[in-house]
Amino acid sequence: MLAVTPATAATFDGEWNVRIASTNTACGGATVQIGINNGQVASPNGMMTASGRVADDGGINVTVSSGVKRAIGSGHLTATSGSGTWRGTMCTGTWTAQRI
């Protein structure tokens, strides 16, 4: 388990817009909002749930669910942006994030 110190975790705290793109056009894409508080990922949106953790170095692992759909993502955040990859049951793709 990764240890996140409060001072480091606060670097990533706040609201983020995450743009999700798929390599398969049938899977589409979306923009979702997530929140990070003390290194913990959560979603302020009742339509989906997000959970995960941001490590001291900005590495992020997250799971996003909406109904029966579920995706697992990983990547890296800086103080203002981030990017990575995700995979679901039938789709894969990339994501980019911007701090709001």
MISE-894182 format. One record per residue (C-alpha): residue number from 0; residue in three letters; x negated, y, z negated. Coordinates in nm, 4 decimals, decimal comma, m for minus. Example, Ala and Ser with C-alpha at 12.3 -4.5 7.8 and 13.67 -1.06 7.14 Angstrom:
<sites>
(site 0; 'ALA'; (m1,2300; m0,4500; m0,7800))
(site 1; 'SER'; (m1,3670; m0,1060; m0,7140))
</sites>
This chain:
<sites>
(site 0; 'MET'; (0,0000; 0,0000; 0,0000))
(site 1; 'LEU'; (m0,1294; 0,3451; 0,0876))
(site 2; 'ALA'; (m0,1805; 0,5968; m0,1894))
(site 3; 'VAL'; (m0,0731; 0,9501; m0,1071))
(site 4; 'THR'; (m0,1910; 1,2268; m0,3345))
(site 5; 'PRO'; (0,0541; 1,5153; m0,3823))
(site 6; 'ALA'; (m0,1906; 1,7796; m0,2542))
(site 7; 'THR'; (m0,2617; 1,5905; 0,0682))
(site 8; 'ALA'; (0,0967; 1,4780; 0,1215))
(site 9; 'ALA'; (0,2147; 1,8388; 0,0967))
(site 10; 'THR'; (0,0172; 1,9152; 0,4153))
(site 11; 'PHE'; (0,2863; 1,7274; 0,6103))
(site 12; 'ASP'; (0,5900; 1,8228; 0,3992))
(site 13; 'GLY'; (0,8798; 1,9912; 0,5756))
(site 14; 'GLU'; (1,1222; 1,9419; 0,8612))
(site 15; 'TRP'; (1,0049; 1,8007; 1,1950))
(site 16; 'ASN'; (1,1659; 1,7704; 1,5388))
(site 17; 'VAL'; (1,0700; 1,4391; 1,6961))
(site 18; 'ARG'; (1,1136; 1,3884; 2,0706))
(site 19; 'ILE'; (1,1500; 1,0228; 2,1640))
(site 20; 'ALA'; (1,0821; 0,9009; 2,5177))
(site 21; 'SER'; (1,1073; 0,5507; 2,6622))
(site 22; 'THR'; (0,9129; 0,3766; 2,9348))
(site 23; 'ASN'; (1,2477; 0,2283; 3,0467))
(site 24; 'THR'; (1,4906; 0,4881; 3,1855))
(site 25; 'ALA'; (1,7860; 0,2682; 3,0819))
(site 26; 'CYS'; (1,6850; 0,3237; 2,7188))
(site 27; 'GLY'; (1,6974; 0,7010; 2,7476))
(site 28; 'GLY'; (1,5436; 0,9398; 2,4998))
(site 29; 'ALA'; (1,6434; 1,1677; 2,2166))
(site 30; 'THR'; (1,5328; 1,4413; 1,9846))
(site 31; 'VAL'; (1,5845; 1,3749; 1,6149))
(site 32; 'GLN'; (1,5002; 1,5629; 1,2987))
(site 33; 'ILE'; (1,3164; 1,4049; 1,0093))
(site 34; 'GLY'; (1,2001; 1,5412; 0,6792))
(site 35; 'ILE'; (0,8826; 1,4660; 0,4891))
(site 36; 'ASN'; (0,8659; 1,5224; 0,1156))
(site 37; 'ASN'; (0,5522; 1,4323; m0,0799))
(site 38; 'GLY'; (0,4458; 1,1943; 0,1978))
(site 39; 'GLN'; (0,7806; 1,0123; 0,2162))
(site 40; 'VAL'; (0,9779; 1,0197; 0,5420))
(site 41; 'ALA'; (1,3562; 1,0630; 0,5331))
(site 42; 'SER'; (1,6251; 1,1796; 0,7721))
(site 43; 'PRO'; (1,8543; 1,4712; 0,6912))
(site 44; 'ASN'; (2,0930; 1,3407; 0,9592))
(site 45; 'GLY'; (2,3876; 1,1220; 0,8574))
(site 46; 'MET'; (2,3925; 0,9600; 1,2035))
(site 47; 'MET'; (2,0598; 0,7842; 1,1503))
(site 48; 'THR'; (1,8266; 0,6770; 0,8752))
(site 49; 'ALA'; (1,4516; 0,7183; 0,8750))
(site 50; 'SER'; (1,2067; 0,5838; 0,6229))
(site 51; 'GLY'; (0,8324; 0,5586; 0,6061))
(site 52; 'ARG'; (0,5149; 0,7137; 0,4764))
(site 53; 'VAL'; (0,2452; 0,9576; 0,5826))
(site 54; 'ALA'; (m0,1093; 0,8666; 0,4753))
(site 55; 'ASP'; (m0,3720; 1,1144; 0,3552))
(site 56; 'ASP'; (m0,5331; 1,1225; 0,7011))
(site 57; 'GLY'; (m0,1993; 1,1936; 0,8779))
(site 58; 'GLY'; (m0,1338; 0,8375; 0,9890))
(site 59; 'ILE'; (0,2400; 0,7765; 0,9899))
(site 60; 'ASN'; (0,4525; 0,4634; 0,9952))
(site 61; 'VAL'; (0,8276; 0,5031; 1,0225))
(site 62; 'THR'; (1,1418; 0,2985; 1,0788))
(site 63; 'VAL'; (1,4460; 0,4667; 1,2342))
(site 64; 'SER'; (1,7907; 0,3045; 1,2443))
(site 65; 'SER'; (2,1194; 0,4124; 1,3953))
(site 66; 'GLY'; (2,4007; 0,1585; 1,3829))
(site 67; 'VAL'; (2,2606; m0,1705; 1,5138))
(site 68; 'LYS'; (1,9660; 0,0010; 1,6864))
(site 69; 'ARG'; (1,6311; m0,0017; 1,5101))
(site 70; 'ALA'; (1,2859; 0,1233; 1,6108))
(site 71; 'ILE'; (0,9482; 0,1097; 1,4419))
(site 72; 'GLY'; (0,6976; 0,3840; 1,5141))
(site 73; 'SER'; (0,3428; 0,4719; 1,4261))
(site 74; 'GLY'; (0,1054; 0,7525; 1,5093))
(site 75; 'HIS'; (m0,0679; 1,0552; 1,3677))
(site 76; 'LEU'; (0,0392; 1,3957; 1,2360))
(site 77; 'THR'; (m0,1564; 1,7179; 1,1985))
(site 78; 'ALA'; (m0,0272; 2,0144; 0,9985))
(site 79; 'THR'; (0,1924; 2,1284; 1,2911))
(site 80; 'SER'; (0,2357; 1,8439; 1,5432))
(site 81; 'GLY'; (0,2007; 1,4737; 1,6012))
(site 82; 'SER'; (0,2358; 1,1872; 1,8456))
(site 83; 'GLY'; (0,2501; 0,8118; 1,8638))
(site 84; 'THR'; (0,4295; 0,5072; 1,9946))
(site 85; 'TRP'; (0,7440; 0,3187; 1,9016))
(site 86; 'ARG'; (0,9070; m0,0135; 1,9779))
(site 87; 'GLY'; (1,2583; m0,1473; 1,9460))
(site 88; 'THR'; (1,4259; m0,4749; 2,0345))
(site 89; 'MET'; (1,4434; m0,4080; 2,4087))
(site 90; 'CYS'; (1,2618; m0,0768; 2,4545))
(site 91; 'THR'; (0,9274; 0,0866; 2,3874))
(site 92; 'GLY'; (0,7935; 0,4350; 2,4313))
(site 93; 'THR'; (0,6192; 0,7353; 2,2878))
(site 94; 'TRP'; (0,7103; 1,0164; 2,0511))
(site 95; 'THR'; (0,5868; 1,3680; 1,9910))
(site 96; 'ALA'; (0,6640; 1,5829; 1,6870))
(site 97; 'GLN'; (0,6615; 1,9536; 1,6081))
(site 98; 'ARG'; (0,6996; 2,1046; 1,2638))
(site 99; 'ILE'; (1,0060; 2,3297; 1,2478))
</sites>
